[in-house]
Structure formats: structure tokens, C-alpha cells
Amino acid sequence: MRPAATTARTVAAALLACAALARGPSLGAQPAPDAARVAFEQGMVALQGNRFRDAVEALEASFALRPLAAVSYNLGLAYRGVGRNVDAVEAFERYLRAPDADARPERIEALRREVARLRATLVTLAVALQPPHATLRVDGRAVVIIDRAAVVDPGLRTLDVAAEGYQPLHVERELAPGARVEVDARLLLLENRARLLVDPSVLEATVYVDQHLAGVGQTDVGVAPGRHRVEVIAPGYTPFERSVWSTGRGVVRVSAELLRLGASPEARARPRWVAPLAIAGGAAVAAGVIAALVFALRPAEPVPQGSWATFREAGP
């Protein structure tokens, strides 16, 4: 009797398993919803309701998960709705490079005309940066500067320029559509700071000061009084390292000559740094074993603490 009962229970269990498979997966095993599709649908609902900020957030999330042409097109509409014309142009042009397979020619042509219209509204900022490694933010978002110019959206914008060791600059300006605007962003060096100028022999070399990224190529950074470690690195070259001393005023200059890896012993034996000279009273005096070069140039103009200011270096 027992073997028969065991067999009956086994058969019953097998029948139950088959029935479960026929019904499909249980509620706990349902496939996860398509996050990209869910975000896209949320973005479309927001777009249709003219809630453009919500549409931007949802469609950006969808595009990050699945960069489809349709998402890029609708993201361009959302960007245009919030006045981010620079981003709208980028999204629309991305769509035009790879449109939907069923996109009609008249729709493509209309979008090209809209891109041209949006481009005509963009503002060019001609930026004079001092120091060169300073960063520019417009409405809190980082802006890329190419050939001393940046392209931004029209309208009332806040411009912030900052660099370590320098007084930041904060400006609010109304930017007319299609205008070219000069921005004087020469920052004032903070008190008790010296300018550390690093001039690598390799233009694409990366400069680190006290193990922090300071810039690429010629670098101008403010440093506090005391000793500082300068490192210059470039692919295919022997790293350059120097310890320099700052008094908190004037300028410290470092000429970093990088040698190619595998250079001859004679080339390696040549001094890679010219002995520093101290300039005093217009005469050049050898500084001997001084580890850095401090130029007694024009004294730093005092900075009104807690205020925004535009730096204009005092001159003769």
C-alpha cells in the first residue's frame, strides 16, 4: 500500500507542476517592466501636457537606457519647450543623422528648417579667461569653451566663473537672441596666494599640483604659502616632478621639460630645469639651490572679502 500511495503522490505532484507551467509564471516571477519604455511614456504624457521640465527628465532617462531616434526627437521638443535651444539643436541633429525608418521627407525638411531657426537664436560668448584653467557655468551648468568662445541659450542667464585660489565672478545678463557678447572673466587672485605658472614642453601634458589636477598644457593656478609638489605627466614621456616654495605673493614659474621614454643616457643626464633666478630691483641674481622661482612682480591687489569682483590686473 505504501509504495502505491507514494507513486500516487508523485504523479499528482507532476500533474500540478505541468498545470503551473501551462498557466505561465507566477506573479512573483513576472518579467520586470521595460524601464526605457516606461520613462518614454511618462515623458510623452508630460510633453503632451506642456510639462516640459518633467518631459526632459523622463526622456533623458529613457534615452540613457535606449538611445532611439524617436526618443531623441521628442527630447528635442522638450528641450525647446524649456528654452534649452543648444540642447534642442543637438537632439534634433542627432535625429536627422539617423531618423526613423518611416520618417516622411516633408517632416525631415521641416525639422531642418526648425534647426536653422533655433541656431539663429543661439548666443556666442567671447570669453577672456584669467587664469586660463578657470571654469565657466551658465545657469549652474558647465559650458565648454572652444577657441575662447562658448555657445549658450538666449534670455536672462547667470554666469559664474571660478578657479581655485581666485575670487569668483558672478554676473547676471540678458542675452539677446543671436548676439555675440564679450565676457571679461579675469579673476582676482585671493590674498595670501601666489600664481604658480607651469609650462610643460609637451602641450598635451597633464599638470598636477599637490596631487590634484591643475590643468593641461600651460597652467596658471593660485597656491597658498608653503611647499608644493608639481607633477607633469604625458604619455610616452618620463614624468616630471619638482618641489616648489611659495611665499604667498608674486609668481612661481616652473619650466617642465619632458624627455621621451627610451631617450639616450646623454639626454637624460642633461639638466631638465634651468636654475631659478630671483628677480630683485631689475637685476637677475642666481638663486643657487632654491627649489622655485619667485618673481617680485606687481603686488596682488587686495580683495574685498565676501564680494563678487572682476579682476583687472594693475599695470604700468
Secondary structure, DSSP 8 states (H G I E B T S, - for coil): -HHHHHHHHHHHHHHHHHHHHHH-S-GGG-----HHHHHHHHHHHHHHTT-HHHHHHHHHHHHHH---HHHHHHHHHHHHHTT-HHHHHHHHHHHHHS--TT--HHHHHHHHHHHHHHHHH-EEEEEEEESTT-EEEETTEE---BTTEEEE-SEEEEEEEE-TTB--EEEEEEE-TT-EEEEEEE--B-TT-EEEEEEESSTT-EEEETTEEEEESSEEEEE-SEEEEEEEE-TTB--EEEEEEE-SSSEEEEEE---BTT--HHHHHS-SS---EEEETTEEEE-TT-SS-EE--S------TTS---------
